[in-house]
Amino acid sequence: MTETDRQRALDTAEQVDATAAAAAVVSGLPPDDPVHAGGETRSQWRDVWRQFRSHKGAMVALVLFVGVLLFVSVGPYLWTIDPTYVDIRARNSGFSAAHPLGTDQLGRDMLARLMAGGRVSIAVGLTAMIIAVTLGSFIGLVSGYFRRLDAPLMRLTELFLALPLLPLLLLMVTLFREPLSQNFGPAMGIFILIVSAIGATSWMQAARIVRGDVLGLKEREFILAAKSIGTPPRRMILRHILPNVLSPIMVAATLGIATAIITESALSFLGLGFPPDFPTWGRLLFDAVDQMVLYPSRVILPGVLISLTVLCVNYIGDGLRDAMDPRIRGR
């Protein structure tokens, strides 16, 4: 072998080694599309669902909660009796084919009233939750990101936490019930009043949770890097901070539904909720108290539905909290 051939062989070996080294470096880098890396479609939400399914209590609660939602949403289309129809001849009747859950003291069908009442109670819970979580998340984001606004907003939050909520709700209902009823009608006026009152007095926990997460995120490397290139605060909050605090916001929203349903039921039970001809689960309890000894099923049925709904929502919230915790989701 001549000197030229030996030099050519050495150059070829060096090129092979360089190619192998480059391939090793490239293989150590993260893939361009981590979602579809390794031939398997993976995403954060798929991991969350996988972890959520491992929580047996949350899965049972989810099935039961979906059943309650179908009962109150689809049920009225299958059982078409008007919940406000009065049949004096059938009042205080027991379980029968015509009235599977009996009737009340005015002859109104209890099954129809339970379905109609559930629609109102769950609608109040969802709407009040949206108001509370939106307000609490906004205050938490602003308080955690802007240091000069942290102290006054947290003092406001602590002030609301120190207020006795039930007397405050009773005062708000007493003061604004008549004006809203005159402007929007009895049913819609009370609905607006109750969801506004519950939402305006239930945002504090969400605000404190979001603020704590934002304070931790502000010190992360990607936030500091975004600040170093001059990212404006509005874009920083919407693009970098808010997506990373969605997990606690969703958990707070789930648990807020249960709180709103309980609060609405308490107001209706005290006679300060919806009018008598507008059924809710709390109103059904209020109407049945006087005859609970003679007709206990009228108290048991709405009470069981309230308890079941609140328990299911709480278990779903626990499952979401565990599923969205990256320390648990990676196990």
VOGU-3710 file (C-alpha; in Angstrom, 3 decimals, decimal comma):
1> mtetdrqral> 0,000/0,000/0,000  1,402/3,347/-1,016  1,593/6,445/1,161  -1,363/7,969/-0,718  -3,541/4,927/-0,071  -2,704/4,961/3,641  -3,572/8,662/3,900  -6,864/8,085/2,076  -7,761/5,240/4,479  -6,999/7,428/7,504
11> dtaeqvdata> -9,229/10,232/6,129  -12,081/7,785/5,544  -11,788/6,431/9,119  -11,849/9,959/10,550  -14,999/10,782/8,546  -16,703/7,627/9,837  -15,784/8,508/13,435  -17,057/12,078/12,996  -20,333/10,820/11,541  -20,780/8,388/14,426
21> aaaavvsglp> -20,031/11,118/16,982  -22,525/13,490/15,346  -25,179/10,769/15,345  -24,572/10,160/19,045  -24,930/13,874/19,808  -28,121/14,149/17,756  -29,585/11,090/19,458  -29,053/12,769/22,834  -30,968/15,874/21,850  -34,711/16,171/22,495
31> pddpvhagge> -36,876/15,306/19,490  -38,294/18,011/17,273  -41,823/16,801/18,086  -41,836/15,382/21,634  -45,541/14,726/21,424  -45,050/12,055/18,763  -41,577/10,913/19,841  -40,832/7,203/19,999  -43,701/6,258/17,703  -46,228/6,748/20,488
41> trsqwrdvwr> -48,565/9,686/20,746  -48,178/11,228/24,177  -49,347/14,502/25,624  -49,760/16,094/28,977  -53,524/15,676/28,925  -53,192/11,994/28,081  -50,910/11,571/31,078  -53,406/13,474/33,226  -56,237/11,210/32,079  -54,146/8,101/32,698
51> qfrshkgamv> -53,355/9,226/36,237  -56,970/10,278/36,824  -58,214/6,825/35,814  -55,975/5,266/38,457  -57,934/7,145/41,146  -60,823/4,731/41,678  -62,835/7,087/43,852  -62,608/9,867/41,271  -63,691/7,539/38,459  -66,712/6,309/40,425
61> alvlfvgvll> -67,569/9,921/41,280  -67,249/10,934/37,623  -69,662/8,192/36,542  -72,169/9,164/39,235  -71,860/12,869/38,430  -72,464/12,205/34,738  -75,523/10,186/35,797  -76,813/13,143/37,823  -76,240/15,471/34,871  -78,151/13,134/32,557
71> fvsvgpylwt> -80,936/12,847/35,138  -81,463/16,616/35,322  -80,800/17,426/31,644  -82,227/14,512/29,666  -84,801/13,390/32,223  -87,286/16,244/31,621  -87,502/15,230/27,951  -88,435/11,682/28,947  -90,679/12,560/31,900  -92,722/15,416/30,474
81> idptyvdira> -94,933/16,283/33,447  -94,791/19,991/34,265  -93,068/20,412/37,664  -95,326/23,379/38,474  -98,606/21,631/37,545  -100,941/21,506/40,571  -103,285/18,522/40,968  -105,110/18,876/44,260  -106,806/15,503/43,866  -103,403/13,762/43,801
91> rnsgfsaahp> -101,753/15,690/46,637  -99,664/13,802/49,184  -99,864/10,611/47,145  -97,225/7,912/47,570  -95,131/6,084/45,052  -97,187/4,974/42,054  -96,964/4,419/38,306  -98,400/7,870/37,635  -96,041/9,503/40,146  -92,994/7,274/40,748
101> lgtdqlgrdm> -91,704/9,454/43,611  -95,090/10,678/44,830  -96,446/14,215/44,972  -96,154/17,117/47,386  -98,818/18,916/49,399  -100,131/20,627/46,258  -100,137/17,539/44,048  -97,002/18,480/42,086  -94,976/15,557/40,776  -91,835/15,054/42,872
111> larlmaggrv> -89,814/13,374/40,117  -90,378/16,303/37,764  -89,571/18,782/40,536  -86,345/16,974/41,430  -85,178/17,074/37,816  -86,134/20,740/37,393  -84,596/21,640/40,739  -81,365/19,881/39,829  -81,041/21,880/36,618  -81,333/25,123/38,560
121> siavgltami> -79,000/24,069/41,384  -76,276/22,813/39,045  -76,660/25,880/36,793  -76,211/28,092/39,856  -73,145/26,092/40,883  -71,503/26,289/37,456  -72,233/29,989/36,911  -71,128/31,019/40,400  -67,977/28,919/39,999  -67,109/30,675/36,725
131> iavtlgsfig> -67,496/34,079/38,382  -65,470/33,108/41,453  -62,640/31,409/39,544  -62,374/34,199/36,969  -62,230/36,900/39,636  -59,906/34,908/41,884  -57,538/33,985/39,047  -57,332/37,591/37,866  -56,561/38,898/41,347  -54,071/36,088/41,972
141> lvsgyfrrld> -52,212/36,697/38,689  -52,020/40,455/39,176  -51,048/40,154/42,830  -48,347/37,569/42,193  -46,786/39,246/39,159  -46,883/42,953/40,117  -45,110/43,373/43,439  -46,502/46,836/44,134  -50,066/45,517/43,929  -49,418/42,419/46,033
151> aplmrltelf> -49,914/43,953/49,465  -53,196/45,860/48,820  -54,784/42,963/46,920  -53,838/40,438/49,609  -55,189/42,720/52,340  -58,447/42,887/50,365  -58,480/39,100/50,109  -57,902/38,722/53,839  -60,703/41,215/54,501  -63,152/39,093/52,511
161> lalpllplll> -61,912/35,951/54,238  -62,583/37,544/57,627  -66,170/38,477/56,758  -68,979/36,174/57,944  -70,137/34,915/54,553  -73,631/33,654/55,382  -74,800/36,909/57,087  -73,221/38,852/54,206  -75,128/36,751/51,671  -78,357/37,213/53,591
171> lmvtlfrepl> -77,792/40,970/53,625  -77,097/41,083/49,877  -80,199/39,025/49,102  -82,343/41,210/51,329  -81,089/44,479/49,819  -81,062/43,599/46,108  -83,830/41,035/45,778  -86,682/43,400/44,997  -84,845/45,704/42,522  -83,494/42,776/40,489
181> sqnfgpamgi> -86,836/40,970/40,536  -88,569/44,071/39,172  -86,015/44,557/36,393  -85,416/40,946/35,309  -88,433/39,050/36,618  -88,706/36,971/39,807  -86,831/33,891/38,603  -84,075/35,534/36,527  -83,585/38,324/39,041  -83,033/35,871/41,896
191> filivsaiga> -80,751/33,764/39,696  -78,549/36,770/38,866  -78,524/37,858/42,505  -77,604/34,445/43,917  -74,843/33,614/41,419  -73,386/37,113/41,767  -73,498/36,981/45,561  -71,933/33,515/45,731  -69,298/34,341/43,116  -68,390/37,627/44,795
201> tswmqaariv> -67,827/35,899/48,152  -66,067/32,715/46,974  -63,053/33,926/44,970  -60,553/34,253/47,826  -59,214/30,691/47,903  -58,576/30,657/44,150  -56,780/34,015/44,397  -54,415/32,796/47,111  -53,656/29,530/45,302  -52,918/31,269/41,982
211> rgdvlglker> -50,804/33,941/43,676  -48,628/31,323/45,352  -47,997/29,517/42,067  -47,229/32,771/40,240  -44,679/33,767/42,889  -42,906/30,456/42,331  -43,040/30,734/38,542  -41,513/34,224/38,531  -38,159/32,764/39,572  -38,073/30,050/36,910
221> efilaaksig> -35,456/30,232/34,174  -37,866/30,540/31,227  -39,618/33,510/32,874  -36,309/35,235/33,553  -35,240/34,576/29,960  -38,493/36,034/28,624  -37,988/39,125/30,784  -34,420/39,527/29,542  -35,576/39,872/25,933  -38,134/42,536/26,842
231> tpprrmilrh> -41,393/40,565/26,824  -44,201/42,927/27,934  -46,115/42,027/31,129  -49,397/41,326/29,330  -47,771/38,828/26,965  -45,758/37,345/29,823  -48,893/36,636/31,853  -51,005/35,307/28,994  -48,354/33,225/27,184  -46,021/32,023/29,926
241> ilpnvlspim> -47,601/32,272/33,391  -51,305/31,568/32,866  -50,833/28,225/31,027  -48,635/27,019/33,892  -51,226/27,771/36,591  -54,188/26,165/34,824  -53,898/23,024/36,943  -54,663/24,664/40,322  -57,298/26,833/38,639  -59,130/23,754/37,337
251> vaatlgiata> -58,984/22,061/40,738  -60,287/25,215/42,438  -63,068/25,443/39,843  -64,153/21,862/40,468  -64,304/22,332/44,216  -66,033/25,701/43,767  -69,031/23,997/42,143  -69,688/22,045/45,335  -69,401/25,154/47,492  -71,827/27,070/45,281
261> iitesalsfl> -74,412/24,260/45,310  -74,245/24,019/49,105  -74,560/27,797/49,493  -77,543/28,022/47,132  -79,232/25,137/48,938  -78,674/26,863/52,279  -80,168/30,129/51,022  -83,171/28,343/49,542  -83,614/26,307/52,723  -83,721/29,556/54,698
271> glgfppdfpt> -86,451/30,853/52,369  -84,254/33,514/50,753  -83,634/31,748/47,464  -85,880/31,239/44,471  -89,647/31,792/44,630  -91,906/28,854/45,693  -93,029/28,038/42,133  -89,390/27,807/40,934  -88,034/24,529/42,312  -84,462/23,959/43,435
281> wgrllfdavd> -83,129/21,187/45,637  -82,810/23,604/48,549  -86,330/24,920/47,975  -87,698/21,363/47,970  -86,085/20,823/51,367  -87,591/24,071/52,664  -91,086/23,107/51,463  -90,863/19,619/52,979  -89,634/20,511/56,463  -93,092/21,072/57,923
291> qmvlypsrvi> -94,225/17,577/56,866  -90,970/15,664/57,177  -92,383/13,382/59,897  -95,351/12,293/57,773  -93,523/12,295/54,421  -89,783/11,781/55,041  -89,072/10,928/51,409  -89,632/14,570/50,440  -86,634/15,526/52,584  -84,518/12,456/51,889
301> lpgvlisltv> -84,639/12,623/48,077  -83,373/16,208/47,549  -80,963/15,787/50,463  -79,457/12,666/48,892  -79,100/14,387/45,514  -77,376/17,404/47,080  -75,026/15,214/49,106  -74,289/12,903/46,170  -73,535/15,786/43,807  -71,277/17,580/46,290
311> lcvnyigdgl> -69,457/14,356/47,218  -68,901/13,465/43,553  -67,567/16,915/42,733  -65,176/16,788/45,693  -63,849/13,380/44,667  -63,412/14,579/41,078  -61,472/17,568/42,404  -59,211/15,277/44,436  -58,587/13,128/41,371  -57,729/16,167/39,246
321> rdamdprirg> -55,399/17,496/41,909  -53,473/14,212/42,005  -53,516/13,798/38,219  -52,199/17,293/37,556  -49,385/17,055/40,100  -46,261/16,266/38,007  -44,598/14,605/41,007  -47,409/12,042/41,108  -48,133/11,877/37,356  -44,652/10,663/36,574
331> r> -44,916/7,585/38,832
//
